[in-house]
Amino acid sequence: MRRGYYGIVMPAQRPLPFDPIERAGKLWAQRIGPSETMAAVTNVMRVQQILQHAVDAALRPHALTFARYEALVLLSFSRQGSLPMRVMGERLQLHPTSVTNIVDGLQADQLVERSPHPTDGRATLVTITAAGWERLDKATTALTATEFGLVGLDDQQTAQLTRLLTEVRRAAGDFTDPG
């Protein structure tokens, strides 16, 4: 392992002396046709790998996966630190089975508790515990110290990237807000 920008631990590999996606784009253009979309998607996929590695490295010392971290953040954003599991699934955009698996892991680590919903007998309420709040705070400090692995952009560029990716998500039907 080596330390990259911001001290992010990167896989033990040497950087290539050229951009392989740019080279693939040129070959694509010669052999297949316009390469802009292929290059954009391939870049997004590679950046996702880089970000996932950075996030995993920051969360690993806190015994959290990104999915479990997101669930704790979601609970922390609620008024009372609790939400029905169904609402968690909707907000995290996950299948109910995935939410159950995430909550099972968090509960096993005593970071959340399950309880019957006070007004809906069919629903289960998930509540973040004191240990969950503490773990969330430490993990958030670690993630923000690495900027979630998103390096090489200034604040304006980061905002522009967010706007562009939001437009892709909107066009794909990820959400219906007209913007």
C-alpha positions in Angstrom: 0.0 0.0 0.0 1.1 3.6 -0.6 -0.2 6.9 0.6 -1.7 9.1 -2.1 -3.0 12.6 -1.9 -4.4 13.6 1.5 -2.8 10.4 3.0 -5.4 8.2 1.4 -4.1 4.6 1.3 -4.0 3.5 -2.3 -3.6 0.0 -3.8 0.0 -1.1 -4.2 0.4 -0.4 -7.9 2.4 2.1 -9.8 0.6 4.8 -11.7 0.7 4.2 -15.4 2.8 6.6 -17.5 -0.3 7.4 -19.7 -4.0 7.7 -19.2 -5.4 4.3 -20.3 -8.9 5.7 -20.7 -7.7 8.4 -23.1 -5.8 5.8 -25.1 -8.9 3.6 -25.2 -10.9 6.6 -26.4 -8.6 7.2 -29.3 -8.7 3.5 -30.3 -12.4 3.4 -29.9 -12.8 6.5 -32.1 -10.6 4.8 -34.8 -12.3 1.5 -34.7 -15.9 2.0 -33.5 -16.9 5.6 -33.7 -17.3 8.6 -31.3 -15.7 7.9 -28.0 -16.9 10.7 -25.7 -19.7 8.8 -24.0 -17.5 5.6 -23.6 -14.7 7.8 -22.1 -17.0 9.6 -19.8 -18.6 6.4 -18.4 -15.3 4.7 -18.1 -13.9 7.7 -16.2 -16.9 7.7 -13.9 -16.5 4.0 -13.2 -12.8 4.4 -12.4 -13.4 7.4 -10.2 -16.1 5.3 -8.4 -13.4 2.6 -7.7 -11.0 5.3 -6.4 -13.6 6.9 -4.2 -14.9 3.5 -2.9 -11.3 2.5 -1.9 -10.8 5.8 -0.1 -14.1 5.6 1.7 -13.5 2.0 2.7 -10.1 2.8 4.0 -11.4 5.7 6.1 -14.3 3.6 7.5 -12.5 0.3 8.1 -10.9 1.5 11.4 -14.4 2.3 12.7 -15.7 -1.2 11.7 -18.2 0.3 9.2 -19.1 -0.2 5.6 -20.3 2.7 3.6 -23.8 1.3 3.6 -23.9 1.1 7.4 -22.4 4.5 7.6 -25.1 5.9 5.3 -27.7 4.3 7.5 -26.3 5.9 10.6 -26.2 9.3 8.9 -29.8 8.9 7.7 -30.9 8.1 11.3 -28.9 11.1 12.6 -30.7 13.4 10.2 -34.1 12.4 11.5 -35.7 14.4 14.3 -35.4 11.7 17.0 -32.6 9.6 15.6 -35.1 6.9 14.5 -37.0 5.9 11.3 -39.2 3.0 10.2 -37.2 0.5 8.2 -39.4 1.0 5.2 -38.5 4.8 5.2 -34.8 3.9 5.5 -35.1 1.7 2.4 -36.8 4.5 0.4 -34.4 7.2 1.4 -31.3 5.0 0.9 -32.9 3.6 -2.3 -32.3 0.0 -1.2 -34.3 -3.2 -1.4 -35.9 -4.1 2.0 -33.6 -7.2 2.3 -30.6 -4.9 2.0 -31.9 -2.6 4.7 -32.6 -5.6 6.9 -29.0 -6.8 6.4 -27.6 -3.3 7.2 -29.7 -3.0 10.3 -28.8 -6.5 11.4 -25.1 -5.6 11.3 -25.6 -2.3 13.1 -27.7 -3.9 15.7 -25.1 -6.7 16.3 -22.6 -3.9 16.9 -25.1 -2.2 19.3 -25.1 0.9 17.1 -28.9 0.8 16.6 -31.9 -0.7 18.3 -35.1 -2.1 16.8 -38.5 -1.5 18.4 -42.1 -1.8 17.4 -43.5 1.3 15.8 -45.7 3.1 18.3 -48.6 3.8 15.9 -48.1 1.2 13.1 -48.2 -2.4 14.3 -46.7 -3.6 11.0 -43.6 -1.4 11.1 -40.3 -1.6 12.9 -38.5 1.5 14.1 -34.7 1.7 14.0 -33.1 4.1 16.5 -29.4 5.1 16.7 -27.9 4.3 20.1 -25.3 6.4 22.1 -22.6 4.1 20.8 -24.0 4.7 17.2 -23.8 8.4 17.7 -20.2 8.1 18.9 -19.1 5.8 16.1 -20.8 8.0 13.5 -19.0 11.1 14.8 -15.6 9.5 14.6 -16.2 8.0 11.2 -17.5 11.3 9.9 -14.4 13.0 11.1 -12.2 10.4 9.3 -14.2 10.7 6.1 -14.2 14.5 6.0 -10.5 14.5 6.7 -10.0 12.6 3.4 -12.7 14.6 1.6 -14.4 11.2 0.9 -11.5 10.6 -1.5 -12.6 13.3 -3.9 -9.3 15.0 -4.7 -8.0 17.2 -7.5 -11.0 19.5 -7.7 -11.6 22.9 -6.1 -14.9 23.8 -4.5 -16.3 25.3 -7.7 -15.4 22.2 -9.7 -16.8 19.9 -7.0 -20.1 21.8 -7.2 -20.1 21.6 -11.0 -19.4 17.8 -10.9 -22.3 17.4 -8.4 -24.7 19.4 -10.7 -23.7 17.3 -13.7 -24.0 14.0 -12.0 -27.4 15.1 -10.5 -28.6 15.8 -14.0 -27.6 12.3 -15.1 -29.5 10.8 -12.2 -32.5 13.0 -12.9 -32.6 12.0 -16.5 -32.3 8.3 -15.6 -35.4 8.6 -13.3 -33.5 8.3 -10.0 -35.8 11.0 -8.6 -38.6 13.2 -9.9 -37.8 16.6 -8.5 -37.8 18.9 -11.5 -34.9 20.9 -10.1 
